[in-house]
Structure formats: structure tokens, C-alpha cells
Amino acid sequence: MALLTAAANREPLRDMALATQDNNVAALSLSDKFTSSIGASIRRVNLGTYPDSDLGISRGMGYRVWAIQRPCSHPQNE
């Protein structure tokens, strides 16, 4: 959690992306907890949206890619 928070604080205006395996309940739980802690939302995105090498994954291993959308990175039009 501390590492994710440090990364989020380093680039507060950027969204974040990560990958987890479907059966990794702990990673999914941590992702949800972290997302909630920074007031963001998380959504599943298609493989290929981000380069596999940037996510540190290999195809065929059951990974799902997630985007964490931060509220400060999407200002609303007034």
C-alpha cells in the first residue's frame, strides 16, 4: 500500500494502470483498497491497451489489466 501511495503522490495528475491475475484475490483486494484510499475509480481495460512490457506481464498467464482513474486527472467542464 505504501509503494502504491508513493507512486500516486509522485504523479498526482496521472491515471495508473496495473495487471493482476484473476485468481490473485489479495492483489485484487489491495487494488480496490488503494483505489478507494485515493478517491479514484478502477475499471477493467482490454489487454493491449498498455504494452505488456510496461505492466510486466506475459500473455496467456491469466492477467487482467485495470486502469485507476483519478478524479484530479479528469476535471469537469464548467
mmCIF file of the N, C-alpha and C atoms, coordinates in Angstrom:
data_MODEL
# 
_entry.id   MODEL 
# 
loop_
_atom_site.group_PDB 
_atom_site.id 
_atom_site.type_symbol 
_atom_site.label_atom_id 
_atom_site.label_alt_id 
_atom_site.label_comp_id 
_atom_site.label_asym_id 
_atom_site.label_entity_id 
_atom_site.label_seq_id 
_atom_site.pdbx_PDB_ins_code 
_atom_site.Cartn_x 
_atom_site.Cartn_y 
_atom_site.Cartn_z 
_atom_site.occupancy 
_atom_site.B_iso_or_equiv 
_atom_site.pdbx_formal_charge 
_atom_site.auth_seq_id 
_atom_site.auth_comp_id 
_atom_site.auth_asym_id 
_atom_site.auth_atom_id 
_atom_site.pdbx_PDB_model_num 
ATOM 1   N N  . MET A 1 1  ? 0.826   -1.174  0.000   1.00 0.00 ? 1  MET A N  1 
ATOM 2   C CA . MET A 1 1  ? 0.000   0.000   0.000   1.00 0.00 ? 1  MET A CA 1 
ATOM 3   C C  . MET A 1 1  ? 0.879   1.249   0.000   1.00 0.00 ? 1  MET A C  1 
ATOM 4   N N  . ALA A 1 2  ? 1.952   1.232   0.779   1.00 0.00 ? 2  ALA A N  1 
ATOM 5   C CA . ALA A 1 2  ? 2.854   2.386   0.849   1.00 0.00 ? 2  ALA A CA 1 
ATOM 6   C C  . ALA A 1 2  ? 3.509   2.658   -0.510  1.00 0.00 ? 2  ALA A C  1 
ATOM 7   N N  . LEU A 1 3  ? 3.897   1.621   -1.221  1.00 0.00 ? 3  LEU A N  1 
ATOM 8   C CA . LEU A 1 3  ? 4.518   1.792   -2.537  1.00 0.00 ? 3  LEU A CA 1 
ATOM 9   C C  . LEU A 1 3  ? 3.522   2.391   -3.535  1.00 0.00 ? 3  LEU A C  1 
ATOM 10  N N  . LEU A 1 4  ? 2.307   1.898   -3.544  1.00 0.00 ? 4  LEU A N  1 
ATOM 11  C CA . LEU A 1 4  ? 1.287   2.440   -4.438  1.00 0.00 ? 4  LEU A CA 1 
ATOM 12  C C  . LEU A 1 4  ? 0.987   3.898   -4.110  1.00 0.00 ? 4  LEU A C  1 
ATOM 13  N N  . THR A 1 5  ? 0.888   4.206   -2.831  1.00 0.00 ? 5  THR A N  1 
ATOM 14  C CA . THR A 1 5  ? 0.617   5.587   -2.413  1.00 0.00 ? 5  THR A CA 1 
ATOM 15  C C  . THR A 1 5  ? 1.765   6.510   -2.813  1.00 0.00 ? 5  THR A C  1 
ATOM 16  N N  . ALA A 1 6  ? 2.994   6.047   -2.647  1.00 0.00 ? 6  ALA A N  1 
ATOM 17  C CA . ALA A 1 6  ? 4.157   6.855   -3.043  1.00 0.00 ? 6  ALA A CA 1 
ATOM 18  C C  . ALA A 1 6  ? 4.145   7.112   -4.545  1.00 0.00 ? 6  ALA A C  1 
ATOM 19  N N  . ALA A 1 7  ? 3.819   6.103   -5.335  1.00 0.00 ? 7  ALA A N  1 
ATOM 20  C CA . ALA A 1 7  ? 3.738   6.278   -6.792  1.00 0.00 ? 7  ALA A CA 1 
ATOM 21  C C  . ALA A 1 7  ? 2.626   7.256   -7.155  1.00 0.00 ? 7  ALA A C  1 
ATOM 22  N N  . ALA A 1 8  ? 1.497   7.154   -6.480  1.00 0.00 ? 8  ALA A N  1 
ATOM 23  C CA . ALA A 1 8  ? 0.372   8.055   -6.745  1.00 0.00 ? 8  ALA A CA 1 
ATOM 24  C C  . ALA A 1 8  ? 0.733   9.489   -6.383  1.00 0.00 ? 8  ALA A C  1 
ATOM 25  N N  . ASN A 1 9  ? 1.436   9.681   -5.291  1.00 0.00 ? 9  ASN A N  1 
ATOM 26  C CA . ASN A 1 9  ? 1.824   11.020  -4.858  1.00 0.00 ? 9  ASN A CA 1 
ATOM 27  C C  . ASN A 1 9  ? 2.867   11.649  -5.775  1.00 0.00 ? 9  ASN A C  1 
ATOM 28  N N  . ARG A 1 10 ? 3.670   10.818  -6.399  1.00 0.00 ? 10 ARG A N  1 
ATOM 29  C CA . ARG A 1 10 ? 4.723   11.317  -7.299  1.00 0.00 ? 10 ARG A CA 1 
ATOM 30  C C  . ARG A 1 10 ? 4.136   11.946  -8.552  1.00 0.00 ? 10 ARG A C  1 
ATOM 31  N N  . GLU A 1 11 ? 3.051   11.419  -9.046  1.00 0.00 ? 11 GLU A N  1 
ATOM 32  C CA . GLU A 1 11 ? 2.398   11.913  -10.261 1.00 0.00 ? 11 GLU A CA 1 
ATOM 33  C C  . GLU A 1 11 ? 0.901   12.077  -9.998  1.00 0.00 ? 11 GLU A C  1 
ATOM 34  N N  . PRO A 1 12 ? 0.510   13.091  -9.230  1.00 0.00 ? 12 PRO A N  1 
ATOM 35  C CA . PRO A 1 12 ? -0.889  13.206  -8.804  1.00 0.00 ? 12 PRO A CA 1 
ATOM 36  C C  . PRO A 1 12 ? -1.904  13.468  -9.916  1.00 0.00 ? 12 PRO A C  1 
ATOM 37  N N  . LEU A 1 13 ? -1.455  13.895  -11.084 1.00 0.00 ? 13 LEU A N  1 
ATOM 38  C CA . LEU A 1 13 ? -2.395  14.187  -12.172 1.00 0.00 ? 13 LEU A CA 1 
ATOM 39  C C  . LEU A 1 13 ? -2.515  13.056  -13.183 1.00 0.00 ? 13 LEU A C  1 
ATOM 40  N N  . ARG A 1 14 ? -1.812  11.975  -12.963 1.00 0.00 ? 14 ARG A N  1 
ATOM 41  C CA . ARG A 1 14 ? -1.835  10.864  -13.917 1.00 0.00 ? 14 ARG A CA 1 
ATOM 42  C C  . ARG A 1 14 ? -2.706  9.720   -13.424 1.00 0.00 ? 14 ARG A C  1 
ATOM 43  N N  . ASP A 1 15 ? -3.365  9.076   -14.378 1.00 0.00 ? 15 ASP A N  1 
ATOM 44  C CA . ASP A 1 15 ? -4.050  7.829   -14.071 1.00 0.00 ? 15 ASP A CA 1 
ATOM 45  C C  . ASP A 1 15 ? -2.991  6.743   -13.917 1.00 0.00 ? 15 ASP A C  1 
ATOM 46  N N  . MET A 1 16 ? -3.403  5.600   -13.406 1.00 0.00 ? 16 MET A N  1 
ATOM 47  C CA . MET A 1 16 ? -2.474  4.499   -13.184 1.00 0.00 ? 16 MET A CA 1 
ATOM 48  C C  . MET A 1 16 ? -3.027  3.248   -13.850 1.00 0.00 ? 16 MET A C  1 
ATOM 49  N N  . ALA A 1 17 ? -2.137  2.336   -14.204 1.00 0.00 ? 17 ALA A N  1 
ATOM 50  C CA . ALA A 1 17 ? -2.548  1.057   -14.787 1.00 0.00 ? 17 ALA A CA 1 
ATOM 51  C C  . ALA A 1 17 ? -1.796  -0.054  -14.071 1.00 0.00 ? 17 ALA A C  1 
ATOM 52  N N  . LEU A 1 18 ? -2.460  -1.196  -13.950 1.00 0.00 ? 18 LEU A N  1 
ATOM 53  C CA . LEU A 1 18 ? -1.841  -2.358  -13.326 1.00 0.00 ? 18 LEU A CA 1 
ATOM 54  C C  . LEU A 1 18 ? -2.473  -3.613  -13.892 1.00 0.00 ? 18 LEU A C  1 
ATOM 55  N N  . ALA A 1 19 ? -1.852  -4.721  -13.607 1.00 0.00 ? 19 ALA A N  1 
ATOM 56  C CA . ALA A 1 19 ? -2.373  -6.010  -14.056 1.00 0.00 ? 19 ALA A CA 1 
ATOM 57  C C  . ALA A 1 19 ? -2.355  -6.978  -12.890 1.00 0.00 ? 19 ALA A C  1 
ATOM 58  N N  . THR A 1 20 ? -3.397  -7.780  -12.794 1.00 0.00 ? 20 THR A N  1 
ATOM 59  C CA . THR A 1 20 ? -3.474  -8.829  -11.784 1.00 0.00 ? 20 THR A CA 1 
ATOM 60  C C  . THR A 1 20 ? -3.995  -10.098 -12.444 1.00 0.00 ? 20 THR A C  1 
ATOM 61  N N  . GLN A 1 21 ? -3.679  -11.198 -11.835 1.00 0.00 ? 21 GLN A N  1 
ATOM 62  C CA . GLN A 1 21 ? -4.258  -12.458 -12.287 1.00 0.00 ? 21 GLN A CA 1 
ATOM 63  C C  . GLN A 1 21 ? -5.617  -12.617 -11.623 1.00 0.00 ? 21 GLN A C  1 
ATOM 64  N N  . ASP A 1 22 ? -6.552  -13.213 -12.368 1.00 0.00 ? 22 ASP A N  1 
ATOM 65  C CA . ASP A 1 22 ? -7.915  -13.366 -11.867 1.00 0.00 ? 22 ASP A CA 1 
ATOM 66  C C  . ASP A 1 22 ? -7.990  -14.080 -10.528 1.00 0.00 ? 22 ASP A C  1 
ATOM 67  N N  . ASN A 1 23 ? -7.095  -15.030 -10.300 1.00 0.00 ? 23 ASN A N  1 
ATOM 68  C CA . ASN A 1 23 ? -7.169  -15.822 -9.071  1.00 0.00 ? 23 ASN A CA 1 
ATOM 69  C C  . ASN A 1 23 ? -6.352  -15.228 -7.921  1.00 0.00 ? 23 ASN A C  1 
ATOM 70  N N  . ASN A 1 24 ? -5.782  -14.050 -8.110  1.00 0.00 ? 24 ASN A N  1 
ATOM 71  C CA . ASN A 1 24 ? -4.989  -13.407 -7.060  1.00 0.00 ? 24 ASN A CA 1 
ATOM 72  C C  . ASN A 1 24 ? -5.899  -12.488 -6.247  1.00 0.00 ? 24 ASN A C  1 
ATOM 73  N N  . VAL A 1 25 ? -6.616  -13.086 -5.328  1.00 0.00 ? 25 VAL A N  1 
ATOM 74  C CA . VAL A 1 25 ? -7.604  -12.367 -4.520  1.00 0.00 ? 25 VAL A CA 1 
ATOM 75  C C  . VAL A 1 25 ? -6.949  -11.252 -3.704  1.00 0.00 ? 25 VAL A C  1 
ATOM 76  N N  . ALA A 1 26 ? -5.757  -11.495 -3.184  1.00 0.00 ? 26 ALA A N  1 
ATOM 77  C CA . ALA A 1 26 ? -5.070  -10.485 -2.383  1.00 0.00 ? 26 ALA A CA 1 
ATOM 78  C C  . ALA A 1 26 ? -4.735  -9.250  -3.214  1.00 0.00 ? 26 ALA A C  1 
ATOM 79  N N  . ALA A 1 27 ? -4.253  -9.445  -4.434  1.00 0.00 ? 27 ALA A N  1 
ATOM 80  C CA . ALA A 1 27 ? -3.916  -8.307  -5.304  1.00 0.00 ? 27 ALA A CA 1 
ATOM 81  C C  . ALA A 1 27 ? -5.170  -7.534  -5.693  1.00 0.00 ? 27 ALA A C  1 
ATOM 82  N N  . LEU A 1 28 ? -6.245  -8.241  -5.984  1.00 0.00 ? 28 LEU A N  1 
ATOM 83  C CA . LEU A 1 28 ? -7.500  -7.573  -6.328  1.00 0.00 ? 28 LEU A CA 1 
ATOM 84  C C  . LEU A 1 28 ? -8.029  -6.766  -5.150  1.00 0.00 ? 28 LEU A C  1 
ATOM 85  N N  . SER A 1 29 ? -7.931  -7.319  -3.972  1.00 0.00 ? 29 SER A N  1 
ATOM 86  C CA . SER A 1 29 ? -8.374  -6.625  -2.766  1.00 0.00 ? 29 SER A CA 1 
ATOM 87  C C  . SER A 1 29 ? -7.521  -5.382  -2.508  1.00 0.00 ? 29 SER A C  1 
ATOM 88  N N  . LEU A 1 30 ? -6.213  -5.517  -2.646  1.00 0.00 ? 30 LEU A N  1 
ATOM 89  C CA . LEU A 1 30 ? -5.313  -4.382  -2.457  1.00 0.00 ? 30 LEU A CA 1 
ATOM 90  C C  . LEU A 1 30 ? -5.614  -3.281  -3.473  1.00 0.00 ? 30 LEU A C  1 
ATOM 91  N N  . SER A 1 31 ? -5.860  -3.655  -4.719  1.00 0.00 ? 31 SER A N  1 
ATOM 92  C CA . SER A 1 31 ? -6.187  -2.672  -5.756  1.00 0.00 ? 31 SER A CA 1 
ATOM 93  C C  . SER A 1 31 ? -7.443  -1.899  -5.388  1.00 0.00 ? 31 SER A C  1 
ATOM 94  N N  . ASP A 1 32 ? -8.460  -2.607  -4.919  1.00 0.00 ? 32 ASP A N  1 
ATOM 95  C CA . ASP A 1 32 ? -9.704  -1.951  -4.507  1.00 0.00 ? 32 ASP A CA 1 
ATOM 96  C C  . ASP A 1 32 ? -9.478  -1.030  -3.309  1.00 0.00 ? 32 ASP A C  1 
ATOM 97  N N  . LYS A 1 33 ? -8.718  -1.505  -2.329  1.00 0.00 ? 33 LYS A N  1 
ATOM 98  C CA . LYS A 1 33 ? -8.442  -0.707  -1.134  1.00 0.00 ? 33 LYS A CA 1 
ATOM 99  C C  . LYS A 1 33 ? -7.650  0.550   -1.489  1.00 0.00 ? 33 LYS A C  1 
ATOM 100 N N  . PHE A 1 34 ? -6.635  0.390   -2.324  1.00 0.00 ? 34 PHE A N  1 
ATOM 101 C CA . PHE A 1 34 ? -5.823  1.531   -2.739  1.00 0.00 ? 34 PHE A CA 1 
ATOM 102 C C  . PHE A 1 34 ? -6.661  2.537   -3.521  1.00 0.00 ? 34 PHE A C  1 
ATOM 103 N N  . THR A 1 35 ? -7.431  2.057   -4.468  1.00 0.00 ? 35 THR A N  1 
ATOM 104 C CA . THR A 1 35 ? -8.266  2.935   -5.288  1.00 0.00 ? 35 THR A CA 1 
ATOM 105 C C  . THR A 1 35 ? -9.197  3.765   -4.409  1.00 0.00 ? 35 THR A C  1 
ATOM 106 N N  . SER A 1 36 ? -9.818  3.122   -3.465  1.00 0.00 ? 36 SER A N  1 
ATOM 107 C CA . SER A 1 36 ? -10.716 3.809   -2.547  1.00 0.00 ? 36 SER A CA 1 
ATOM 108 C C  . SER A 1 36 ? -9.967  4.836   -1.706  1.00 0.00 ? 36 SER A C  1 
ATOM 109 N N  . SER A 1 37 ? -8.757  4.506   -1.283  1.00 0.00 ? 37 SER A N  1 
ATOM 110 C CA . SER A 1 37 ? -7.989  5.402   -0.411  1.00 0.00 ? 37 SER A CA 1 
ATOM 111 C C  . SER A 1 37 ? -7.604  6.706   -1.089  1.00 0.00 ? 37 SER A C  1 
ATOM 112 N N  . ILE A 1 38 ? -7.494  6.704   -2.421  1.00 0.00 ? 38 ILE A N  1 
ATOM 113 C CA . ILE A 1 38 ? -7.137  7.940   -3.129  1.00 0.00 ? 38 ILE A CA 1 
ATOM 114 C C  . ILE A 1 38 ? -8.358  8.569   -3.802  1.00 0.00 ? 38 ILE A C  1 
ATOM 115 N N  . GLY A 1 39 ? -9.538  8.037   -3.542  1.00 0.00 ? 39 GLY A N  1 
ATOM 116 C CA . GLY A 1 39 ? -10.764 8.604   -4.098  1.00 0.00 ? 39 GLY A CA 1 
ATOM 117 C C  . GLY A 1 39 ? -10.885 8.427   -5.597  1.00 0.00 ? 39 GLY A C  1 
ATOM 118 N N  . ALA A 1 40 ? -10.342 7.355   -6.098  1.00 0.00 ? 40 ALA A N  1 
ATOM 119 C CA . ALA A 1 40 ? -10.345 7.095   -7.537  1.00 0.00 ? 40 ALA A CA 1 
ATOM 120 C C  . ALA A 1 40 ? -11.333 5.983   -7.872  1.00 0.00 ? 40 ALA A C  1 
ATOM 121 N N  . SER A 1 41 ? -11.426 5.675   -9.154  1.00 0.00 ? 41 SER A N  1 
ATOM 122 C CA . SER A 1 41 ? -12.241 4.543   -9.592  1.00 0.00 ? 41 SER A CA 1 
ATOM 123 C C  . SER A 1 41 ? -11.359 3.609   -10.406 1.00 0.00 ? 41 SER A C  1 
ATOM 124 N N  . ILE A 1 42 ? -11.734 2.339   -10.395 1.00 0.00 ? 42 ILE A N  1 
ATOM 125 C CA . ILE A 1 42 ? -10.957 1.337   -11.125 1.00 0.00 ? 42 ILE A CA 1 
ATOM 126 C C  . ILE A 1 42 ? -11.879 0.651   -12.120 1.00 0.00 ? 42 ILE A C  1 
ATOM 127 N N  . ARG A 1 43 ? -11.334 0.403   -13.313 1.00 0.00 ? 43 ARG A N  1 
ATOM 128 C CA . ARG A 1 43 ? -12.129 -0.296  -14.319 1.00 0.00 ? 43 ARG A CA 1 
ATOM 129 C C  . ARG A 1 43 ? -11.211 -1.214  -15.116 1.00 0.00 ? 43 ARG A C  1 
ATOM 130 N N  . ARG A 1 44 ? -11.799 -2.286  -15.588 1.00 0.00 ? 44 ARG A N  1 
ATOM 131 C CA . ARG A 1 44 ? -11.059 -3.241  -16.399 1.00 0.00 ? 44 ARG A CA 1 
ATOM 132 C C  . ARG A 1 44 ? -10.893 -2.678  -17.807 1.00 0.00 ? 44 ARG A C  1 
ATOM 133 N N  . VAL A 1 45 ? -9.726  -2.862  -18.384 1.00 0.00 ? 45 VAL A N  1 
ATOM 134 C CA . VAL A 1 45 ? -9.464  -2.445  -19.757 1.00 0.00 ? 45 VAL A CA 1 
ATOM 135 C C  . VAL A 1 45 ? -8.941  -3.642  -20.539 1.00 0.00 ? 45 VAL A C  1 
ATOM 136 N N  . ASN A 1 46 ? -9.001  -3.547  -21.831 1.00 0.00 ? 46 ASN A N  1 
ATOM 137 C CA . ASN A 1 46 ? -8.578  -4.642  -22.703 1.00 0.00 ? 46 ASN A CA 1 
ATOM 138 C C  . ASN A 1 46 ? -7.063  -4.823  -22.686 1.00 0.00 ? 46 ASN A C  1 
ATOM 139 N N  . LEU A 1 47 ? -6.633  -6.088  -22.780 1.00 0.00 ? 47 LEU A N  1 
ATOM 140 C CA . LEU A 1 47 ? -5.218  -6.362  -22.984 1.00 0.00 ? 47 LEU A CA 1 
ATOM 141 C C  . LEU A 1 47 ? -4.802  -5.645  -24.259 1.00 0.00 ? 47 LEU A C  1 
ATOM 142 N N  . GLY A 1 48 ? -3.617  -5.095  -24.276 1.00 0.00 ? 48 GLY A N  1 
ATOM 143 C CA . GLY A 1 48 ? -3.138  -4.361  -25.438 1.00 0.00 ? 48 GLY A CA 1 
ATOM 144 C C  . GLY A 1 48 ? -3.343  -2.859  -25.309 1.00 0.00 ? 48 GLY A C  1 
ATOM 145 N N  . THR A 1 49 ? -4.154  -2.445  -24.340 1.00 0.00 ? 49 THR A N  1 
ATOM 146 C CA . THR A 1 49 ? -4.330  -1.007  -24.111 1.00 0.00 ? 49 THR A CA 1 
ATOM 147 C C  . THR A 1 49 ? -2.999  -0.390  -23.694 1.00 0.00 ? 49 THR A C  1 
ATOM 148 N N  . TYR A 1 50 ? -2.265  -1.111  -22.876 1.00 0.00 ? 50 TYR A N  1 
ATOM 149 C CA . TYR A 1 50 ? -0.924  -0.715  -22.449 1.00 0.00 ? 50 TYR A CA 1 
ATOM 150 C C  . TYR A 1 50 ? 0.036   -1.823  -22.871 1.00 0.00 ? 50 TYR A C  1 
ATOM 151 N N  . PRO A 1 51 ? 1.271   -1.481  -23.223 1.00 0.00 ? 51 PRO A N  1 
ATOM 152 C CA . PRO A 1 51 ? 2.229   -2.525  -23.602 1.00 0.00 ? 51 PRO A CA 1 
ATOM 153 C C  . PRO A 1 51 ? 2.437   -3.525  -22.455 1.00 0.00 ? 51 PRO A C  1 
ATOM 154 N N  . ASP A 1 52 ? 2.417   -4.808  -22.791 1.00 0.00 ? 52 ASP A N  1 
ATOM 155 C CA . ASP A 1 52 ? 2.633   -5.851  -21.786 1.00 0.00 ? 52 ASP A CA 1 
ATOM 156 C C  . ASP A 1 52 ? 3.923   -5.612  -21.011 1.00 0.00 ? 52 ASP A C  1 
ATOM 157 N N  . SER A 1 53 ? 4.961   -5.161  -21.709 1.00 0.00 ? 53 SER A N  1 
ATOM 158 C CA . SER A 1 53 ? 6.251   -4.943  -21.040 1.00 0.00 ? 53 SER A CA 1 
ATOM 159 C C  . SER A 1 53 ? 6.164   -3.837  -19.993 1.00 0.00 ? 53 SER A C  1 
ATOM 160 N N  . ASP A 1 54 ? 5.305   -2.833  -20.209 1.00 0.00 ? 54 ASP A N  1 
ATOM 161 C CA . ASP A 1 54 ? 5.129   -1.771  -19.211 1.00 0.00 ? 54 ASP A CA 1 
ATOM 162 C C  . ASP A 1 54 ? 4.447   -2.292  -17.956 1.00 0.00 ? 54 ASP A C  1 
ATOM 163 N N  . LEU A 1 55 ? 3.625   -3.312  -18.119 1.00 0.00 ? 55 LEU A N  1 
ATOM 164 C CA . LEU A 1 55 ? 2.897   -3.892  -16.992 1.00 0.00 ? 55 LEU A CA 1 
ATOM 165 C C  . LEU A 1 55 ? 3.646   -5.067  -16.367 1.00 0.00 ? 55 LEU A C  1 
ATOM 166 N N  . GLY A 1 56 ? 4.690   -5.529  -17.023 1.00 0.00 ? 56 GLY A N  1 
ATOM 167 C CA . GLY A 1 56 ? 5.461   -6.654  -16.515 1.00 0.00 ? 56 GLY A CA 1 
ATOM 168 C C  . GLY A 1 56 ? 4.720   -7.973  -16.595 1.00 0.00 ? 56 GLY A C  1 
ATOM 169 N N  . ILE A 1 57 ? 3.914   -8.147  -17.665 1.00 0.00 ? 57 ILE A N  1 
ATOM 170 C CA . ILE A 1 57 ? 3.120   -9.368  -17.799 1.00 0.00 ? 57 ILE A CA 1 
ATOM 171 C C  . ILE A 1 57 ? 3.440   -10.092 -19.095 1.00 0.00 ? 57 ILE A C  1 
ATOM 172 N N  . SER A 1 58 ? 3.023   -11.341 -19.149 1.00 0.00 ? 58 SER A N  1 
ATOM 173 C CA . SER A 1 58 ? 3.102   -12.155 -20.356 1.00 0.00 ? 58 SER A CA 1 
ATOM 174 C C  . SER A 1 58 ? 1.710   -12.647 -20.685 1.00 0.00 ? 58 SER A C  1 
ATOM 175 N N  . ARG A 1 59 ? 1.364   -12.663 -21.943 1.00 0.00 ? 59 ARG A N  1 
ATOM 176 C CA . ARG A 1 59 ? 0.057   -13.161 -22.368 1.00 0.00 ? 59 ARG A CA 1 
ATOM 177 C C  . ARG A 1 59 ? -0.077  -14.643 -22.051 1.00 0.00 ? 59 ARG A C  1 
ATOM 178 N N  . GLY A 1 60 ? -1.303  -15.063 -21.854 1.00 0.00 ? 60 GLY A N  1 
ATOM 179 C CA . GLY A 1 60 ? -1.585  -16.463 -21.596 1.00 0.00 ? 60 GLY A CA 1 
ATOM 180 C C  . GLY A 1 60 ? -1.417  -16.882 -20.146 1.00 0.00 ? 60 GLY A C  1 
ATOM 181 N N  . MET A 1 61 ? -1.184  -15.923 -19.265 1.00 0.00 ? 61 MET A N  1 
ATOM 182 C CA . MET A 1 61 ? -0.977  -16.243 -17.859 1.00 0.00 ? 61 MET A CA 1 
ATOM 183 C C  . MET A 1 61 ? -2.178  -15.849 -17.001 1.00 0.00 ? 61 MET A C  1 
ATOM 184 N N  . GLY A 1 62 ? -3.278  -15.450 -17.636 1.00 0.00 ? 62 GLY A N  1 
ATOM 185 C CA . GLY A 1 62 ? -4.495  -15.132 -16.892 1.00 0.00 ? 62 GLY A CA 1 
ATOM 186 C C  . GLY A 1 62 ? -4.557  -13.733 -16.325 1.00 0.00 ? 62 GLY A C  1 
ATOM 187 N N  . TYR A 1 63 ? -3.796  -12.818 -16.895 1.00 0.00 ? 63 TYR A N  1 
ATOM 188 C CA . TYR A 1 63 ? -3.794  -11.449 -16.388 1.00 0.00 ? 63 TYR A CA 1 
ATOM 189 C C  . TYR A 1 63 ? -4.975  -10.648 -16.907 1.00 0.00 ? 63 TYR A C  1 
ATOM 190 N N  . ARG A 1 64 ? -5.435  -9.732  -16.083 1.00 0.00 ? 64 ARG A N  1 
ATOM 191 C CA . ARG A 1 64 ? -6.430  -8.732  -16.443 1.00 0.00 ? 64 ARG A CA 1 
ATOM 192 C C  . ARG A 1 64 ? -5.779  -7.374  -16.188 1.00 0.00 ? 64 ARG A C  1 
ATOM 193 N N  . VAL A 1 65 ? -6.079  -6.428  -17.043 1.00 0.00 ? 65 VAL A N  1 
ATOM 194 C CA . VAL A 1 65 ? -5.494  -5.096  -16.921 1.00 0.00 ? 65 VAL A CA 1 
ATOM 195 C C  . VAL A 1 65 ? -6.553  -4.149  -16.380 1.00 0.00 ? 65 VAL A C  1 
ATOM 196 N N  . TRP A 1 66 ? -6.124  -3.295  -15.471 1.00 0.00 ? 66 TRP A N  1 
ATOM 197 C CA . TRP A 1 66 ? -7.008  -2.357  -14.807 1.00 0.00 ? 66 TRP A CA 1 
ATOM 198 C C  . TRP A 1 66 ? -6.461  -0.944  -14.944 1.00 0.00 ? 66 TRP A C  1 
ATOM 199 N N  . ALA A 1 67 ? -7.359  0.010   -15.097 1.00 0.00 ? 67 ALA A N  1 
ATOM 200 C CA . ALA A 1 67 ? -6.988  1.425   -15.103 1.00 0.00 ? 67 ALA A CA 1 
ATOM 201 C C  . ALA A 1 67 ? -7.602  2.076   -13.873 1.00 0.00 ? 67 ALA A C  1 
ATOM 202 N N  . ILE A 1 68 ? -6.789  2.792   -13.145 1.00 0.00 ? 68 ILE A N  1 
ATOM 203 C CA . ILE A 1 68 ? -7.254  3.553   -11.990 1.00 0.00 ? 68 ILE A CA 1 
ATOM 204 C C  . ILE A 1 68 ? -7.370  4.999   -12.450 1.00 0.00 ? 68 ILE A C  1 
ATOM 205 N N  . GLN A 1 69 ? -8.596  5.479   -12.495 1.00 0.00 ? 69 GLN A N  1 
ATOM 206 C CA . GLN A 1 69 ? -8.849  6.844   -12.941 1.00 0.00 ? 69 GLN A CA 1 
ATOM 207 C C  . GLN A 1 69 ? -8.953  7.755   -11.732 1.00 0.00 ? 69 GLN A C  1 
ATOM 208 N N  . ARG A 1 70 ? -8.080  8.726   -11.706 1.00 0.00 ? 70 ARG A N  1 
ATOM 209 C CA . ARG A 1 70 ? -8.005  9.638   -10.570 1.00 0.00 ? 70 ARG A CA 1 
ATOM 210 C C  . ARG A 1 70 ? -8.874  10.859  -10.819 1.00 0.00 ? 70 ARG A C  1 
ATOM 211 N N  . PRO A 1 71 ? -9.598  11.299  -9.824  1.00 0.00 ? 71 PRO A N  1 
ATOM 212 C CA . PRO A 1 71 ? -10.514 12.424  -10.023 1.00 0.00 ? 71 PRO A CA 1 
ATOM 213 C C  . PRO A 1 71 ? -9.823  13.713  -10.443 1.00 0.00 ? 71 PRO A C  1 
ATOM 214 N N  . CYS A 1 72 ? -8.602  13.946  -9.958  1.00 0.00 ? 72 CYS A N  1 
ATOM 215 C CA . CYS A 1 72 ? -7.904  15.186  -10.294 1.00 0.00 ? 72 CYS A CA 1 
ATOM 216 C C  . CYS A 1 72 ? -7.380  15.187  -11.726 1.00 0.00 ? 72 CYS A C  1 
ATOM 217 N N  . SER A 1 73 ? -7.330  14.019  -12.381 1.00 0.00 ? 73 SER A N  1 
ATOM 218 C CA . SER A 1 73 ? -6.806  13.953  -13.742 1.00 0.00 ? 73 SER A CA 1 
ATOM 219 C C  . SER A 1 73 ? -7.907  14.137  -14.782 1.00 0.00 ? 73 SER A C  1 
ATOM 220 N N  . HIS A 1 74 ? -9.157  14.234  -14.340 1.00 0.00 ? 74 HIS A N  1 
ATOM 221 C CA . HIS A 1 74 ? -10.293 14.392  -15.241 1.00 0.00 ? 74 HIS A CA 1 
ATOM 222 C C  . HIS A 1 74 ? -11.175 15.541  -14.788 1.00 0.00 ? 74 HIS A C  1 
ATOM 223 N N  . PRO A 1 75 ? -10.693 16.793  -14.939 1.00 0.00 ? 75 PRO A N  1 
ATOM 224 C CA . PRO A 1 75 ? -11.504 17.917  -14.470 1.00 0.00 ? 75 PRO A CA 1 
ATOM 225 C C  . PRO A 1 75 ? -12.810 17.998  -15.237 1.00 0.00 ? 75 PRO A C  1 
ATOM 226 N N  . GLN A 1 76 ? -13.843 18.393  -14.526 1.00 0.00 ? 76 GLN A N  1 
ATOM 227 C CA . GLN A 1 76 ? -15.149 18.511  -15.152 1.00 0.00 ? 76 GLN A CA 1 
ATOM 228 C C  . GLN A 1 76 ? -15.264 19.870  -15.825 1.00 0.00 ? 76 GLN A C  1 
ATOM 229 N N  . ASN A 1 77 ? -15.965 19.877  -16.947 1.00 0.00 ? 77 ASN A N  1 
ATOM 230 C CA . ASN A 1 77 ? -16.196 21.129  -17.650 1.00 0.00 ? 77 ASN A CA 1 
ATOM 231 C C  . ASN A 1 77 ? -17.196 21.971  -16.876 1.00 0.00 ? 77 ASN A C  1 
ATOM 232 N N  . GLU A 1 78 ? -16.949 23.244  -16.806 1.00 0.00 ? 78 GLU A N  1 
ATOM 233 C CA . GLU A 1 78 ? -17.873 24.140  -16.104 1.00 0.00 ? 78 GLU A CA 1 
ATOM 234 C C  . GLU A 1 78 ? -18.673 24.933  -17.084 1.00 0.00 ? 78 GLU A C  1 
# 
